[in-house]
Amino acid sequence: MHQTETQTISVMIVEDDPVILERLSNVVQSNDRLSLQASVSTVSKAKAELAEIQPSVLLVDLDLPDGNGLELIQMMHNQGSDTAIMVISVFGDEWHILKAIAAGASGYLLKDDESIQIETAIIDLAGGGAPISPSIARHLMKHFRPEEQLLEKLTKREQQVLQKVAKGYTTQEIAEMEGLSYHTVATHVKNIYRKLSVNSRAEAVFEALKMNLI
């Protein structure tokens, strides 16, 4: 449910660190466009509140005393709730990020990220945006653009050899161009095939195209 400029955005916070909970609560209460509907510190209390209210935005920590915030995200998603969910966590690893987004979170901020203003992120989220800390965005880009990960697996020399393989040069021609022995180039090609999980020159060319090597 997207909010219009004149609507007040109701916010619920689930955070067990009292200092951070107070800071987030103050941020919400000091902005005219936001209203704090509830603030709790456990999964069980959050479930009890969410049975009674439907906030516009749910800010949720993942590591809670009686469970994981992922449980709340999944519950809201399964109920078909219109509440927009944003994770605010210390966990910036790929597993937590992907789990949270797969469960139904639309935003993900790191607690120590000072580059993003919380109130702006909340308003953006309520308007249909997806506020994400820069380091989190980099994780997601790597996950959804696996060709970048493949490229990282190859050494600089292997990338050069693959580039020439993709352009149609034979192993012998590549050896002469690179000043290497036939055996060395053949070994590079073998390693490239293994790292890219391909079995033919055609498949190698296809992967090289995806990685923008040609």
C-alpha positions as CSV (number, residue, x, y, z in Angstrom):
1,M,0.0,0.0,0.0
2,H,1.8,3.2,-1.2
3,Q,1.3,6.3,0.9
4,T,0.4,9.7,-0.5
5,E,2.2,12.9,0.6
6,T,-0.6,13.8,3.1
7,Q,-1.0,10.4,4.8
8,T,0.8,9.7,8.1
9,I,2.9,6.6,7.9
10,S,2.4,4.4,10.9
11,V,5.5,2.6,12.0
12,M,6.2,-0.4,14.3
13,I,9.7,-1.2,15.5
14,V,11.0,-4.6,16.7
15,E,14.4,-4.2,18.3
16,D,15.9,-5.7,21.4
17,D,18.7,-3.3,22.0
18,P,17.2,-0.6,24.2
19,V,19.6,2.1,23.0
20,I,18.8,1.5,19.3
21,L,15.1,1.1,20.0
22,E,15.0,4.5,21.7
23,R,17.0,6.1,18.9
24,L,14.7,4.6,16.2
25,S,11.6,5.6,18.2
26,N,12.9,9.2,18.6
27,V,13.5,9.4,14.8
28,V,10.0,8.3,14.1
29,Q,8.3,10.5,16.7
30,S,10.3,13.6,15.6
31,N,9.0,13.5,12.0
32,D,5.6,14.9,11.2
33,R,5.0,12.4,8.4
34,L,5.6,9.4,10.7
35,S,3.7,8.0,13.7
36,L,5.0,5.4,16.1
37,Q,2.3,2.7,16.4
38,A,4.2,0.2,18.5
39,S,7.7,-0.7,19.7
40,V,8.6,-4.1,21.1
41,S,11.7,-6.2,21.7
42,T,10.7,-9.8,21.1
43,V,9.1,-12.0,18.4
44,S,6.3,-13.0,20.7
45,K,5.4,-9.4,21.6
46,A,5.6,-8.4,17.9
47,K,3.2,-11.2,17.0
48,A,0.7,-10.1,19.7
49,E,0.8,-6.5,18.4
50,L,0.5,-7.5,14.8
51,A,-2.6,-9.5,15.6
52,E,-4.2,-6.2,16.6
53,I,-2.6,-3.6,14.3
54,Q,-1.4,-3.2,10.7
55,P,1.4,-0.6,10.5
56,S,2.4,1.0,7.2
57,V,6.0,0.1,7.9
58,L,7.6,-2.6,10.0
59,L,11.2,-2.0,11.1
60,V,12.6,-5.4,12.3
61,D,15.9,-6.6,13.7
62,L,16.8,-10.2,12.9
63,D,18.6,-11.4,16.1
64,L,15.9,-11.3,18.8
65,P,15.9,-12.9,22.3
66,D,13.2,-15.4,21.5
67,G,13.7,-16.0,17.8
68,N,14.6,-14.4,14.5
69,G,12.9,-11.5,12.8
70,L,12.8,-13.6,9.6
71,E,9.9,-15.4,11.3
72,L,7.9,-12.2,11.5
73,I,8.7,-11.2,7.9
74,Q,7.6,-14.6,6.6
75,M,4.4,-14.4,8.7
76,M,3.5,-11.0,7.3
77,H,4.2,-12.2,3.8
78,N,2.1,-15.4,4.2
79,Q,-0.8,-13.3,5.5
80,G,-0.6,-11.1,2.3
81,S,-0.1,-8.0,4.5
82,D,0.3,-4.6,2.9
83,T,2.9,-3.6,5.5
84,A,6.2,-2.7,4.0
85,I,9.1,-4.4,5.9
86,M,12.6,-3.1,6.4
87,V,15.3,-5.0,8.2
88,I,17.7,-3.0,10.4
89,S,20.5,-5.4,11.4
90,V,24.1,-5.8,12.2
91,F,24.2,-8.8,9.9
92,G,25.5,-7.8,6.4
93,D,26.4,-11.3,5.1
94,E,24.8,-12.8,2.0
95,W,22.9,-15.5,3.9
96,H,20.9,-13.1,6.1
97,I,20.3,-10.6,3.2
98,L,18.9,-13.1,0.8
99,K,16.9,-14.9,3.4
100,A,15.2,-11.6,4.5
101,I,14.5,-10.5,1.0
102,A,13.2,-14.0,0.0
103,A,10.9,-13.9,3.1
104,G,9.4,-10.6,2.0
105,A,11.5,-7.7,3.2
106,S,11.7,-4.7,0.8
107,G,14.5,-2.8,2.5
108,Y,17.7,-3.7,4.4
109,L,19.8,-1.3,6.4
110,L,22.9,-2.0,8.5
111,K,22.8,-0.5,12.0
112,D,26.2,1.1,11.6
113,D,25.3,2.7,8.2
114,E,25.4,6.4,8.8
115,S,25.0,7.3,5.1
116,I,21.3,6.7,5.2
117,Q,18.8,8.7,7.2
118,I,16.3,6.4,8.8
119,E,13.3,8.7,8.4
120,T,14.0,9.2,4.7
121,A,14.3,5.5,4.2
122,I,11.0,4.8,6.0
123,I,9.2,7.3,3.8
124,D,10.8,5.9,0.7
125,L,9.8,2.4,1.7
126,A,6.2,3.4,2.4
127,G,6.2,5.0,-1.1
128,G,7.1,1.8,-2.8
129,G,10.9,2.2,-2.7
130,A,13.5,-0.3,-1.5
131,P,16.1,1.4,0.7
132,I,19.3,-0.7,0.9
133,S,22.7,0.0,2.4
134,P,25.4,0.3,-0.3
135,S,27.3,-2.7,0.9
136,I,24.1,-4.8,0.9
137,A,23.4,-3.6,-2.7
138,R,26.8,-4.9,-3.7
139,H,26.0,-8.3,-2.2
140,L,22.8,-8.4,-4.2
141,M,24.4,-7.4,-7.4
142,K,26.9,-10.2,-7.1
143,H,24.1,-12.7,-6.4
144,F,21.9,-11.6,-9.3
145,R,24.7,-11.1,-11.7
146,P,26.6,-14.4,-11.3
147,E,28.8,-13.7,-14.4
148,E,30.7,-11.2,-12.2
149,Q,31.4,-14.0,-9.8
150,L,32.5,-16.3,-12.6
151,L,34.9,-13.6,-13.9
152,E,36.4,-13.2,-10.4
153,K,37.2,-16.9,-10.4
154,L,39.5,-16.5,-13.5
155,T,43.0,-15.2,-13.2
156,K,44.0,-12.3,-15.4
157,R,45.9,-14.7,-17.7
158,E,42.9,-17.1,-17.9
159,Q,40.7,-14.1,-18.9
160,Q,43.1,-13.2,-21.7
161,V,43.2,-16.8,-22.9
162,L,39.4,-17.1,-22.8
163,Q,39.1,-13.9,-24.7
164,K,41.2,-15.3,-27.5
165,V,39.5,-18.7,-27.4
166,A,36.2,-16.8,-27.8
167,K,37.6,-15.0,-30.8
168,G,38.3,-18.3,-32.5
169,Y,42.1,-18.7,-32.1
170,T,43.5,-22.2,-31.7
171,T,45.6,-23.3,-28.7
172,Q,48.7,-23.1,-30.8
173,E,47.9,-19.6,-32.1
174,I,47.2,-18.4,-28.5
175,A,50.5,-19.9,-27.3
176,E,52.4,-17.9,-30.0
177,M,50.5,-14.7,-29.3
178,E,51.0,-14.9,-25.6
179,G,54.6,-16.2,-25.7
180,L,53.6,-19.4,-23.9
181,S,54.1,-23.1,-24.6
182,Y,51.3,-25.1,-26.1
183,H,51.1,-27.1,-22.9
184,T,50.7,-24.0,-20.7
185,V,47.8,-22.7,-22.8
186,A,46.1,-26.1,-22.9
187,T,46.3,-26.1,-19.1
188,H,44.8,-22.6,-18.9
189,V,42.0,-23.7,-21.2
190,K,41.4,-26.8,-19.1
191,N,41.2,-24.7,-15.9
192,I,38.8,-22.2,-17.6
193,Y,36.5,-25.0,-18.6
194,R,36.5,-26.4,-15.0
195,K,36.0,-23.0,-13.3
196,L,33.1,-22.0,-15.7
197,S,31.6,-25.6,-15.6
198,V,31.6,-25.8,-19.4
199,N,32.6,-28.7,-21.7
200,S,33.1,-27.1,-25.1
201,R,34.5,-24.1,-26.9
202,A,30.9,-23.0,-27.8
203,E,29.9,-22.9,-24.1
204,A,33.1,-21.1,-23.2
205,V,32.3,-18.4,-25.9
206,F,28.8,-18.0,-24.5
207,E,30.2,-17.4,-21.0
208,A,32.8,-15.0,-22.4
209,L,29.9,-13.0,-24.0
210,K,28.0,-12.9,-20.7
211,M,31.1,-11.6,-19.0
212,N,31.6,-8.9,-21.7
213,L,35.0,-10.3,-22.5
214,I,34.2,-10.1,-26.2
